[in-house]
């Protein structure tokens, strides 16, 4: 066991509290990297295919002093890729987002 390192099975219920309490997340895929960054948790992305790879550190040596990147343009870019024009025309984004407003 590593000191000061914990692992847990992620669920929809523990995702946000876990990210809010974490010093850093280490990810392989885009999904967790996106959740982590949106919730303000510094992230290390280990796979070049991750949508967060260019924004964050890719080196484990930075785990003690993780970076807090400016996420504004990155979030804009992410949102531009989220919906296809046919989905937008059909109203899917509004139906998805309306309950959160």
MISEZA-521439 format. One record per residue: residue number from 1; residue in one letter; chain; x, y, z of N, C-alpha, C, O in turn. Coordinates in steps of 0.001 Angstrom, whole numbers, always signed. Example, Ala and Ser with C-alpha at 12.3 -4.5 7.8 and 13.67 -1.06 7.14 Angstrom:
! residues 2
<r 1,'a','A',<+13190,-5690,+7800>,<+12300,-4500,+7800>,<+13200,-3300,+7800>,<+14236,-3319,+8465>>
<r 2,'s','A',<+12850,-2250,+7080>,<+13670,-1060,+7140>,<+12900,+30,+7870>,<+13409,+1138,+8039>>
This chain:
! residues 101
<r 1,'x','A',<+838,-1189,+0>,<+0,+0,+0>,<+878,+1245,+0>,<+1897,+1292,+689>>
<r 2,'x','A',<+491,+2228,-754>,<+1227,+3477,-821>,<+715,+4445,+234>,<-496,+4552,+428>>
<r 3,'x','A',<+1600,+5147,+915>,<+1126,+6117,+1910>,<+448,+7307,+1225>,<+887,+7762,+169>>
<r 4,'x','A',<-607,+7791,+1833>,<-1340,+8971,+1346>,<-1931,+8807,-44>,<-2206,+9800,-717>>
<r 5,'x','A',<-2132,+7569,-487>,<-2762,+7306,-1778>,<-3937,+6380,-1531>,<-3813,+5377,-828>>
<r 6,'x','A',<-5072,+6717,-2108>,<-6227,+5846,-1945>,<-6864,+5571,-3302>,<-6761,+6366,-4236>>
<r 7,'x','A',<-7513,+4442,-3377>,<-8223,+4034,-4577>,<-9654,+3731,-4168>,<-9894,+3267,-3054>>
<r 8,'x','A',<-10600,+3984,-5051>,<-11986,+3637,-4751>,<-12693,+3287,-6041>,<-12272,+3685,-7127>>
<r 9,'x','A',<-13765,+2545,-5908>,<-14605,+2252,-7049>,<-15483,+3474,-7270>,<-16230,+3883,-6381>>
<r 10,'x','A',<-15389,+4046,-8445>,<-16154,+5248,-8737>,<-17610,+4946,-9040>,<-17934,+3967,-9712>>
<r 11,'x','A',<-18469,+5797,-8536>,<-19905,+5700,-8807>,<-20428,+7105,-9115>,<-19734,+8101,-8910>>
<r 12,'x','A',<-21645,+7162,-9602>,<-22258,+8477,-9849>,<-22406,+9249,-8544>,<-22335,+10478,-8540>>
<r 13,'x','A',<-22611,+8543,-7441>,<-22809,+9208,-6149>,<-21528,+9757,-5544>,<-21562,+10778,-4857>>
<r 14,'x','A',<-20401,+9103,-5782>,<-19173,+9568,-5126>,<-18242,+10353,-6048>,<-17187,+10805,-5602>>
<r 15,'x','A',<-18595,+10525,-7297>,<-17703,+11196,-8247>,<-17349,+12625,-7822>,<-16174,+12938,-7630>>
<r 16,'x','A',<-18339,+13477,-7676>,<-18074,+14894,-7384>,<-17422,+15073,-6012>,<-16425,+15789,-5919>>
<r 17,'x','A',<-17939,+14454,-4936>,<-17260,+14622,-3640>,<-15808,+14135,-3663>,<-14937,+14726,-3026>>
<r 18,'x','A',<-15563,+13071,-4390>,<-14201,+12551,-4481>,<-13294,+13526,-5204>,<-12183,+13790,-4746>>
<r 19,'x','A',<-13749,+14067,-6328>,<-12931,+15017,-7079>,<-12704,+16301,-6293>,<-11614,+16873,-6340>>
<r 20,'x','A',<-13715,+16754,-5579>,<-13570,+17979,-4782>,<-12566,+17790,-3646>,<-11914,+18751,-3236>>
<r 21,'x','A',<-12432,+16569,-3134>,<-11514,+16312,-2038>,<-10140,+15823,-2455>,<-9255,+15664,-1614>>
<r 22,'x','A',<-9956,+15586,-3742>,<-8689,+15030,-4225>,<-7642,+16106,-4456>,<-7968,+17225,-4853>>
<r 23,'x','A',<-6408,+15771,-4212>,<-5297,+16678,-4516>,<-5051,+16698,-6021>,<-4689,+17728,-6589>>
<r 24,'x','A',<-5252,+15547,-6657>,<-4969,+15401,-8078>,<-5620,+14116,-8563>,<-5759,+13164,-7795>>
<r 25,'x','A',<-6019,+14077,-9820>,<-6476,+12823,-10409>,<-5521,+12451,-11533>,<-5000,+13314,-12239>>
<r 26,'x','A',<-5306,+11172,-11682>,<-4477,+10643,-12766>,<-5418,+9845,-13653>,<-6083,+8916,-13195>>
<r 27,'x','A',<-5467,+10213,-14919>,<-6452,+9628,-15818>,<-5804,+9024,-17054>,<-4684,+9368,-17431>>
<r 28,'x','A',<-6535,+8129,-17659>,<-6139,+7569,-18946>,<-7101,+8072,-20022>,<-6672,+8529,-21081>>
<r 29,'x','A',<-8375,+7987,-19750>,<-9369,+8351,-20763>,<-9884,+9778,-20571>,<-9660,+10405,-19535>>
<r 30,'x','A',<-10566,+10263,-21579>,<-11091,+11631,-21534>,<-12185,+11808,-20507>,<-12268,+12864,-19880>>
<r 31,'x','A',<-13033,+10804,-20313>,<-14198,+10954,-19452>,<-13863,+11464,-18066>,<-14386,+12495,-17643>>
<r 32,'x','A',<-13006,+10764,-17358>,<-12662,+11188,-16003>,<-11854,+12484,-16022>,<-12010,+13316,-15128>>
<r 33,'x','A',<-11004,+12667,-17012>,<-10221,+13903,-17092>,<-11150,+15112,-17225>,<-10922,+16143,-16593>>
<r 34,'x','A',<-12184,+14987,-18036>,<-13127,+16086,-18219>,<-13867,+16361,-16914>,<-13960,+17510,-16481>>
<r 35,'x','A',<-14391,+15315,-16291>,<-15084,+15497,-15007>,<-14163,+16136,-13985>,<-14561,+17055,-13269>>
<r 36,'x','A',<-12945,+15655,-13918>,<-11983,+16159,-12947>,<-11718,+17649,-13152>,<-11768,+18425,-12198>>
<r 37,'x','A',<-11442,+18042,-14365>,<-11133,+19443,-14649>,<-12337,+20354,-14465>,<-12199,+21471,-13966>>
<r 38,'x','A',<-13501,+19894,-14856>,<-14703,+20715,-14686>,<-14971,+20976,-13209>,<-15479,+22037,-12848>>
<r 39,'x','A',<-14631,+20013,-12355>,<-14861,+20170,-10921>,<-13652,+20748,-10193>,<-13602,+20739,-8963>>
<r 40,'x','A',<-12672,+21253,-10955>,<-11555,+21973,-10355>,<-10457,+21110,-9761>,<-9637,+21602,-8987>>
<r 41,'x','A',<-10429,+19853,-10104>,<-9391,+18953,-9588>,<-8229,+18898,-10573>,<-8437,+18551,-11736>>
<r 42,'x','A',<-7024,+19225,-10148>,<-5871,+19119,-11045>,<-5763,+17700,-11592>,<-6086,+16733,-10902>>
<r 43,'x','A',<-5316,+17588,-12811>,<-5343,+16306,-13510>,<-4029,+16041,-14225>,<-3397,+16950,-14764>>
<r 44,'x','A',<-3638,+14786,-14217>,<-2533,+14320,-15044>,<-3150,+13350,-16038>,<-3739,+12345,-15640>>
<r 45,'x','A',<-3023,+13638,-17322>,<-3569,+12779,-18371>,<-2429,+11966,-18969>,<-1438,+12525,-19440>>
<r 46,'x','A',<-2574,+10656,-18948>,<-1472,+9791,-19365>,<-1569,+9289,-20795>,<-609,+8711,-21305>>
<r 47,'x','A',<-2703,+9493,-21456>,<-2847,+9012,-22827>,<-3019,+10184,-23780>,<-3827,+11079,-23532>>
<r 48,'x','A',<-2270,+10179,-24852>,<-2321,+11292,-25809>,<-3673,+11406,-26499>,<-3953,+12433,-27118>>
<r 49,'x','A',<-4517,+10387,-26413>,<-5851,+10434,-26980>,<-6861,+11135,-26090>,<-7992,+11375,-26511>>
<r 50,'x','A',<-6476,+11466,-24878>,<-7379,+12140,-23947>,<-7637,+13568,-24406>,<-6719,+14258,-24850>>
<r 51,'x','A',<-8879,+14009,-24299>,<-9228,+15375,-24687>,<-8511,+16406,-23808>,<-8381,+17567,-24195>>
<r 52,'x','A',<-8050,+15988,-22637>,<-7376,+16908,-21716>,<-5852,+16882,-21870>,<-5159,+17670,-21227>>
<r 53,'x','A',<-5333,+16012,-22691>,<-3887,+15771,-22757>,<-3064,+17031,-23005>,<-2042,+17234,-22350>>
<r 54,'x','A',<-3484,+17866,-23924>,<-2723,+19073,-24265>,<-2838,+20168,-23203>,<-2021,+21088,-23171>>
<r 55,'x','A',<-3836,+20072,-22346>,<-4090,+21108,-21345>,<-3344,+20874,-20035>,<-2970,+21824,-19348>>
<r 56,'x','A',<-3131,+19616,-19697>,<-2614,+19273,-18365>,<-1259,+18588,-18455>,<-767,+18266,-19537>>
<r 57,'x','A',<-678,+18378,-17294>,<+584,+17646,-17222>,<+363,+16196,-17634>,<-713,+15633,-17434>>
<r 58,'x','A',<+1390,+15614,-18205>,<+1347,+14208,-18593>,<+2423,+13424,-17860>,<+2735,+12288,-18216>>
<r 59,'x','A',<+2984,+14048,-16833>,<+4141,+13494,-16138>,<+3818,+13277,-14662>,<+3391,+14203,-13973>>
<r 60,'x','A',<+4020,+12063,-14182>,<+3754,+11748,-12777>,<+4627,+12553,-11815>,<+4282,+12688,-10641>>
<r 61,'x','A',<+5725,+13077,-12282>,<+6605,+13870,-11413>,<+5912,+15125,-10898>,<+6355,+15715,-9912>>
<r 62,'x','A',<+4838,+15537,-11546>,<+4118,+16751,-11145>,<+3001,+16478,-10139>,<+2241,+17387,-9803>>
<r 63,'x','A',<+2893,+15257,-9660>,<+1768,+14907,-8788>,<+1811,+15645,-7448>,<+763,+15910,-6860>>
<r 64,'x','A',<+2990,+15976,-6967>,<+3100,+16703,-5703>,<+2761,+18183,-5854>,<+2312,+18816,-4899>>
<r 65,'x','A',<+2969,+18730,-7032>,<+2669,+20136,-7311>,<+1898,+20229,-8623>,<+2420,+20724,-9622>>
<r 66,'x','A',<+665,+19755,-8620>,<-89,+19746,-9876>,<-424,+21158,-10346>,<-527,+22088,-9546>>
<r 67,'x','A',<-587,+21294,-11634>,<-903,+22592,-12220>,<-2412,+22814,-12247>,<-3192,+21862,-12260>>
<r 68,'x','A',<-2807,+24070,-12254>,<-4207,+24470,-12366>,<-4336,+25267,-13662>,<-4165,+26486,-13657>>
<r 69,'x','A',<-4633,+24594,-14764>,<-4647,+25301,-16046>,<-5848,+26216,-16196>,<-6872,+26038,-15536>>
<r 70,'x','A',<-5705,+27194,-17074>,<-6838,+28039,-17457>,<-7720,+27172,-18357>,<-7287,+26752,-19430>>
<r 71,'x','A',<-8931,+26909,-17932>,<-9800,+25958,-18620>,<-10805,+26606,-19553>,<-11532,+25900,-20252>>
<r 72,'x','A',<-10868,+27936,-19584>,<-11950,+28603,-20309>,<-12016,+28189,-21785>,<-13056,+27700,-22226>>
<r 73,'x','A',<-10953,+28367,-22549>,<-10989,+28023,-23967>,<-11184,+26532,-24158>,<-11859,+26105,-25095>>
<r 74,'x','A',<-10600,+25742,-23279>,<-10740,+24288,-23339>,<-12215,+23879,-23201>,<-12691,+23012,-23934>>
<r 75,'x','A',<-12930,+24504,-22263>,<-14353,+24198,-22081>,<-15147,+24640,-23307>,<-16068,+23944,-23735>>
<r 76,'x','A',<-14793,+25799,-23877>,<-15446,+26217,-25119>,<-15234,+25167,-26207>,<-16182,+24770,-26885>>
<r 77,'x','A',<-13988,+24718,-26373>,<-13679,+23713,-27393>,<-14455,+22418,-27145>,<-14969,+21801,-28077>>
<r 78,'x','A',<-14530,+22023,-25888>,<-15285,+20822,-25536>,<-16751,+20985,-25911>,<-17355,+20075,-26478>>
<r 79,'x','A',<-17317,+22132,-25599>,<-18736,+22340,-25899>,<-18997,+22368,-27405>,<-20061,+21942,-27854>>
<r 80,'x','A',<-18047,+22859,-28180>,<-18222,+22887,-29628>,<-18285,+21475,-30212>,<-18859,+21269,-31281>>
<r 81,'x','A',<-17705,+20517,-29521>,<-17655,+19133,-30007>,<-18780,+18264,-29457>,<-18893,+17098,-29835>>
<r 82,'x','A',<-19597,+18796,-28592>,<-20552,+17971,-27848>,<-21766,+17538,-28665>,<-22243,+16413,-28514>>
<r 83,'x','A',<-22262,+18405,-29515>,<-23511,+18114,-30220>,<-23331,+18239,-31725>,<-22667,+19160,-32200>>
<r 84,'x','A',<-23913,+17325,-32467>,<-23919,+17388,-33923>,<-25031,+18354,-34346>,<-26015,+18525,-33626>>
<r 85,'x','A',<-24874,+18973,-35494>,<-25874,+19952,-35938>,<-27271,+19340,-36048>,<-28261,+20025,-35791>>
<r 86,'x','A',<-27366,+18071,-36423>,<-28695,+17448,-36500>,<-29314,+17312,-35105>,<-30530,+17431,-34957>>
<r 87,'x','A',<-28493,+17067,-34090>,<-28994,+17003,-32714>,<-29441,+18382,-32235>,<-30451,+18517,-31543>>
<r 88,'x','A',<-28681,+19392,-32611>,<-29045,+20764,-32233>,<-30366,+21146,-32878>,<-31249,+21701,-32224>>
<r 89,'x','A',<-30497,+20846,-34169>,<-31738,+21163,-34880>,<-32939,+20439,-34281>,<-34052,+20965,-34306>>
<r 90,'x','A',<-32729,+19246,-33744>,<-33820,+18468,-33143>,<-34110,+18889,-31703>,<-35070,+18409,-31101>>
<r 91,'x','A',<-33289,+19784,-31149>,<-33531,+20278,-29796>,<-32923,+19443,-28678>,<-33231,+19678,-27510>>
<r 92,'x','A',<-32078,+18485,-28997>,<-31498,+17607,-27976>,<-30699,+18354,-26905>,<-30843,+18028,-25727>>
<r 93,'x','A',<-29861,+19340,-27253>,<-29118,+20037,-26195>,<-30044,+20730,-25189>,<-29805,+20684,-23982>>
<r 94,'x','A',<-31092,+21366,-25691>,<-32011,+22061,-24787>,<-32707,+21058,-23861>,<-32811,+21303,-22659>>
<r 95,'x','A',<-33178,+19944,-24398>,<-33835,+18941,-23556>,<-32869,+18384,-22513>,<-33280,+18075,-21394>>
<r 96,'x','A',<-31613,+18257,-22860>,<-30607,+17739,-21928>,<-30255,+18749,-20848>,<-30127,+18384,-19679>>
<r 97,'x','A',<-30096,+20010,-21220>,<-29613,+21033,-20287>,<-30721,+21731,-19492>,<-30467,+22225,-18394>>
<r 98,'x','A',<-31914,+21777,-20014>,<-33014,+22512,-19383>,<-33212,+22132,-17913>,<-33402,+23034,-17096>>
<r 99,'x','A',<-33180,+20862,-17529>,<-33386,+20516,-16113>,<-32336,+21102,-15167>,<-32575,+21183,-13962>>
<r 100,'x','A',<-31202,+21504,-15681>,<-30124,+22021,-14835>,<-30170,+23543,-14691>,<-29383,+24119,-13940>>
<r 101,'x','A',<-31073,+24184,-15393>,<-31160,+25659,-15357>,<-32148,+26089,-14295>,<-32367,+27285,-14104>>
